[in-house]
Amino acid sequence: MRSFFAHVGLRWRMAGWIALVILICTGISFVAVYRGTGSQLRRQIDKELGGDAGELARSLQLAGAQSAQGAYRASNRYVRSQPFAATSTLLFTLTPGARTSTNRPELFTPEAADNGETVSQQDEENRLSRQLLTAPLGYSTVTLPDVGALRLLKHAVRLRGGGPTVTVGTGEPLASVTHAQQGVARAFIRAGVLALAAALLGAYLIGTRVSRPLRRMAAVAARVDAGDLHPRIHDPGGESHEVRVLIDAFNRMLDRLTDAFAAQRAFVADASHELRTPLTVIAGQLEVLATQESPSPEEVRRVERLVQAEIARVGRLVDDLLLLAKTEQAQFLQTETIDLPSFVGELWDGMTLLARRKFELGPIPAGTLRADPDRLAQALRNLIANAIAHTEPERGLVRIRVAPVAGGRLRFIVEDDGAGIPEDQRDRVFDRFHRTDAARDRASGGTGLGLAIVRAIADAHGGRVSAEEATHGGARLILELGRFAAAAPRPEAAVDHALAPRVQA
């Protein structure tokens, strides 16, 4: 059953659910009205029976009968004075020692089989008629031949002056109740059929309108699945607020998907180009060497140096790509508590040996940082290496500052006095293989992945990285991380030498 409904459209499912709800509500209303109508009519019949029985009892009391026969005659006079019809009220009195007085004598007199009835059928009718005599006092319902269901009221009347006790009975056929309930049923069936048809049509039309944006999205998704990333859902102004929110989210998802595919294609193209370049150089040098019958040792060593340099470039590129692939794994970070002054001091001592620049290290705030020391050191080395690559030897300035900010966050700021980063490229410098000066980076052996690795490490720590213009015209790269805990201030005389500004050329 579930698999069947899974293939039914939203419009028909909505119509089916609405129809089911209407059927249930109509059924509940029908039962309430049907039973209420019957109950109300029965109460009215009971009230009328009580009045008729009271009138008959009063007539007997007023007649002043002292014997059974007198009571019989008095009741006969009252009964015969009442109008008679096939559906009129049944009146009867049961007086000990006298015959039954009634306006329906056929109900109290056993009859022989007639009208083609069998003896057993007539016996059954006579048995049913005897219920009038055996029914208990008070209200009851009995079934009589040729009458059907009959509402019966019996109560005993003690005649005045020591006369006999007479059982007074009145009855009313329940055919009117049955006819009224049948009329209610027919009205509900007609109204229910019309309401159900209208509900199905209305639900289908409503479902068509509600599902229209979903069908549009399904059509767009089918085109996207076929490889076309350009279609979007336009003009959602006539839809409801919820549908507009869904359409906007769907369009934004497609925009991000388009950007992701474009970035992936660009990444694959750039990686292919970066790998093809050293392989082309290696192949070319080996072909040059192969064309010589007896290459000189100097030529062999030259080719060897070039091939080793290109192989080293390929190795660095592969290592960087593997690192970027690992950033999406949960085990990428191994966080621990880092003592900030000693960590930055050791990093500084190692980086100042990489090149001859004017290195400046600002004061380091005392405290601890929860981070992965190896990944954080790698990110800072990439930032410093980037600053070194874009500054002049001997005269170039590379400045490092560490500054706490509000909310328990910490900023590592690396500045240089190089050419800087154009404003339109400050967000793109952290993309993979993006270079502001491609020729110089390739000449220096860069892979174009250093700053992309910095951003990946920052994202893994829940931080961020950004690029700005330095005050002296160069570049300022800021790595901001959270989970910094400042240490309690110490006396000025006991300030560690590692916390003070340091300059090294």
N, C-alpha and C positions, 0 to 999 in steps of 0.2 A: 504493500500500500504506500509506504514511504517513497519507494522508487518511482511509483506512478505519479505522486504529487510533485516529485522533483522535476519532472518533465512538463508540468503544467505551467503555463505562463502566469506572471504576476497578476494580470488583469482578471483571468478566470479564477485564480486562487482568492483574490480579493472579493470577487463576486460571490464565490462559494461561501466564504466566511460570513459575508454580510447576509446572504440568504439563510445560512444556518442560524445566525443570531436572530433574524426576523422570525424564522420558524419557531425557535425556542420561545421568544417573547410572545408570539401569537398563540402558541400552545398554552403557555402559562395564563395568558389573558382569557383564552377560551375556557380552560378548566375553572378559573375563578368565576367568570360570568355564568357558565353553564351550571355550576353547582350553586352559585348565589341565586340564580333564577329559580331553580328547583326548591331551594330552602325557603326563599321568600314566598313562593306560591304555596308550599306546604304549611308554612306558618299561617298564611291567610285562610287556608282550608281548615286548619285546626281551630282557628278562631271562629269560623262560621259553624263548624261542628259543635263547638262548645255552646254557641248561642242557640242552635236548633235543639240540642239536648236539653238546655235549660228551659226553653219554651215548652217542650213536651212534658218535662217534669212538673212545671208549674201548672199546666193544664190538668194533670192528674191530681195534683194537690187541691186545686180549686174544685174539681168535680166531687170531692168528698167521698170517693168510693170506699166501702168498708170490707168488700170481699174481692176474691179473685175475679169473679165474673164481672163485677162492677168496674174493676180496674180495666178489664179487657174491653168492655163496652166504651168506657171513657176514652181509652187510647184509640179505639177504632174510630170514634167520632172525630178526634183530633187529626188522625192520619188521613182520613178520607176528605177532610176539609182542605188539605194541602194540595196545591197544583201538582200534577204528575207529568213527567216526561222521561224519556229513556235515560237522560243524563241527570235527572234530578237527584236531590239528596235522598238517601235511603233512611227511612224511619222505621223503628220497630220497638216493641216492648215484649219482654219475657216475664210472664206472670205465673208463678207456681200454681198448678191446678187448673190452668186455662190455656187456651191456644195462643199462638204467637200473633200479635197484631202488627201488621206491616203494610207498607205501600208497595212492596215487591214480594208477594207471596210465593212466587216461583223459586225464589232463592231459599226458602225454608221448607219446601215440600219436595220430598224425593219423587223423581219422575222416572218413567220407563224410557228405554232407548227409543229415540225417534230421529227423523231427518238423516237416516242412514248411519247413525252412530252404532257402534258395537256396545255390548253389555258392559265390557270393561271400561270403555270410554265414558259411558253414562255413570258407572260406579265412581269413576274418578271425579266427575263433575259433582256428584252428590257428596263425595267426601270433602271436596273443596267448600261446598255450600255449608257443611256442618261447622266450618271454622267460625261462622257467625255466632254459633251457639257456644263453642268452646273457647273462643278468644277471651283473654283475661280482661279485667276491668281496666279502664284508661285508654290511652291511644295505642293503636297498633295498625299494621298494614297487612292486609290479606289479599289473596288472589282468588277471584270468583269467575266461574264460567260465564261467558257472554258479557262480562263487565270488565274484566282485567284487574289491575291493581286497584284496591279500594282502601281509602284511609278510614279507619273505624274508631269510634269513641263509645265506650260503654261505661255506665256507672249506675250504682244501685240507688233507688229512691224509696224511702220508708214513708208509706202513706199515713195520713193523719188518722187519729182515733183508733190506733191499733190495727190498722189495715195491713195487708201483706206488703212484702218488699218486692218492688218491681224493678227489673233491669231495663233501663232505657238505653237504646242504642241509636246512633246516627252514623251514617257513612257517606263518603263522597268519592266518586271515581277520580283517579289520578290521571285520567287521560289528558286533562287540560295542562297538567304539569309536563307530561311527555310531549304534547304538541308544542308547548312553549320552548322546551329544551331542544326539540328538533328544529324549531325555527331559528333558535340561536346558533345551532350547529350549521345550518344551511347558510346563515348570514356570515358566520365566521369563515366557512369554507370559501364562499364567493369573495369576501373581502381579502382573505388570506392569499388566494390565488392571484388576485389583482395586485396585492401589495408585493407578493413574491416576484411577479413578473416585472413590476416597476422597479423593485429593488435590484433585480438582476441587471436590468438595463442601465439603471443609474450607477450601480457598482462597476459595471463594465466601462461606462463612459468615464467615471471618476478614475478607475484604474488605468484607463488609457492615458488620461492627462497626467496622473501621478507618475506613471512609468515612462512617460515620454523622455524626460531627461536621462533616465537610466538606459533606455534604448539608444539614445544618442551617445551616451558614454560607452555603451557596449560596441556601437559601430566604430567609434574612435579607437577603442581598445583593440578591436579586430584589425584596424589599419595599422596601429602601432605594432601589434604582434606580427603583422606581415612585413614589418621593417620600415614603415613610414612614420617618422617621429614628428612630423610637422603639424598634423591636424589638431585642432583645439575645439572646445565647445564655446561658441560665441553667443552673445546676446542672451544672457540668462535673466534679463530684467523682468520678464513676465512670470517668473517662477516664484515660489515661496522663499522665505528667508533661509529655511533649512536646505532647500535644494540649491539655492545660490551658494551657500557655504560649501556644499558638497562639490558643486561644479568648480568653484574657485580652488578648492583643495585638489581636485582632479587635475585641473590645468597646471597648478604649481607642481604637482607630482610629475606631470609630463615634461615641464620645463627642467626640473632637476634631472629627470631621466635623460633628456636630450643633452644637457650639460655633461652628465656622467658619461654618456656614450661618446660625446665629442672629446672629453678629456681622455677617455680610454683609447680612442683612435689616435689622438695626438700622442699619448704616452707610448703606444705600440710603435707608431711611426718614429718618434724620437729615440726610443730604445733601439729600434732596428738601425736607425742612422748611426747612433753612437757605437753600436757593435760593429756595424759594417765598416766604419772609417778605419779603426785599427786593423781589422782583418784585411782590408784592401791594402793598407800600408805593408802589412806582413807579406801578403801575397806578391805585391809588387817588388819588394826587396828580394824575396826569394827567387822571383823570375829573373831579376837583374843578376843575381848571383849565379843562377843556373845557366845564363847565356855565356858565362866566362868559362873557358876550358880549364884554366889554371888560375883561379882567383888568388890574389895576394893575401897574405895573413892580415894585413891592415884592412882590406876590404871585407874579409870574413868577420873580423872583430867589429867593424862598423855596422854590418848587417846584424850581427848578434846584439849589439847595443840597441839598435832600433827595434828589433823584434822583442827583446826583453822589456823595453819601455812600453811598447804597445800591449804586450801581454799583461804588464802590470796595470795599465789603464783598464783593460777588460776585466781584470780581477777586481779592481776597485769598483767598477761599475756593477758587476755581479753582486759584490758584497752589499753595496748600497741598495740595490733592488731587493735582495733578500731581506735586508733590514726593514725596508718599507713594507714588505709583505708581512713581516712578523708583527708590525704595529697593530694589526687587527686581532691578534691573539690575546687571550686573557693572561698568558704567562709572559707577556712582553716586559712588564715591569716587575722588579723585585724591590719594593720600597722598604726603606729603613730610615732611622733617625740620623740625620747628617749634622755634624757640628760645622756650622757655616764658616767661621773664620779659618779653621784648618783646611777645610775642603777648598775654598777659594784660593787660599795661599799656596797649596800644593799645585793646583791647576795653573796658577799664575807662574810659578817657578818653572813649570814644564813648557808653557806656551811662549815665554819670552826667549827661549832658546831656538825657536823655529826660524826666526828671521831677524834682521837688524832693522828695528823700527823704534820710534819713540813710544814706549809703552808706559801708560799711566794707570795705576790702580787706585781708585778712591777708597775711602774708609769703608770697612766691612762691619755691618751691624752684628752685635753678638746675639746668638740665638741658635735654634735648631730648625731644620727643615725636613719634613717627611717627603722623601722622593727616592728614586732609584739613582744612586750615586754614579753608576756607570753610564746610564742613559743621559743624565743631566750633564756629566762631564763631556760626553760626546756632543751634545747640543751646543754647549758653550765653546768647545773647540771649533765646531763648524762656524759659529758666529765670529770667533776671533780669526780663524783662517780666512773667512770671507773678507774681513776688514784688512787683513794683511795683503790679500790678493789685489785689493783696490787702492792701495797706498804705495807711495814711492819708497824705494829702499833708502835707508839712512834717515831721511827727512820725514817720512810718513808718521802720522800720529794714530795710535791705537789706544783708546781709553776705555777702561772697564769700571763701571760703577754698580754698586749693589745698594738698593734702597727699599726699605719696607713701606708698604701702603696699607690703607685701611682694610679691615676685614681679614687680618691675618695672612695677607698676601705679600709676595716679595718680587721685586723686579731686578733682573740682570740686564744692564744697559751697556751695549757695546757700540762705541762711536769711532768714526775715523774721519780724516780730512781729505778723503778721496773725491772722486767726481760726483758722488752722491747717487741717488736713485730718482729717476724722473717720477713725478707725481702720479702719472697714469700707470706706472708699473709697480707701485709700492705694494699692491695686493698680489700682483702676479709673481713677484720674485720668490714666493714660497711655493710656486707650482713646480712640478717635476720637469726638469730639463729646461727651465726658463733661465735665460741669461740676458743681462743688459748689455754685455759685451762678449758675444759668442767667440770672437776670434781670440781674445786674450785668455778666456777661460780654457779653451781647448789647448792653447799653447802652454798654459801652466799645468795641464793635466787634470783639470777639474771635470767632474762628471755632470755637473748641473743638478745634482741631487742633494747637495749639502743643506740648503735652506729648507727644502722639502722634508728632509729628515728632522730638522729642528721643529718644524710645525707638527710633524707626526708625534714627536716626543712630547711637545707641549700639550697636544690634544689628549694623549694617553694619560698625562698627569692632571687633566682637567684644567689646564691653563690656556694661555694664548700667546701668540707672537705677532708683532707688528713692526712696520718700518716707518720711520719719520725722517725729516731733514734735521741734521745736527746744526747746532748754533754756528759753527764755523763753516758750514756749507757742505759737509760730507754727509754720510749716512749714519742714522741711528737706528739700531735694531734692538727691540725690547722683548725679552722673554719674561713673562709673568706667570708665576706659580702660586698656588695656595698652600695652606698647612704650614705656615711659618710661625714659630713661637719665639718671641724676643726674650732674651735673658734679662734677669734683673740687673739694673745699672750697678757698676762697680765704682769704687773711688777713683778719682782721676789719676792718682799716682800709680795705681795698679793696672792701668790700661795696658793690654798686651800689645806688643810691637806689631803683631799681625793685623790689628784693627786700624792702624794708622795708614794714611795715604803713602803709596810707594811709587817711585818713578824709576824706570830702567830703560836705558838706551841700547 
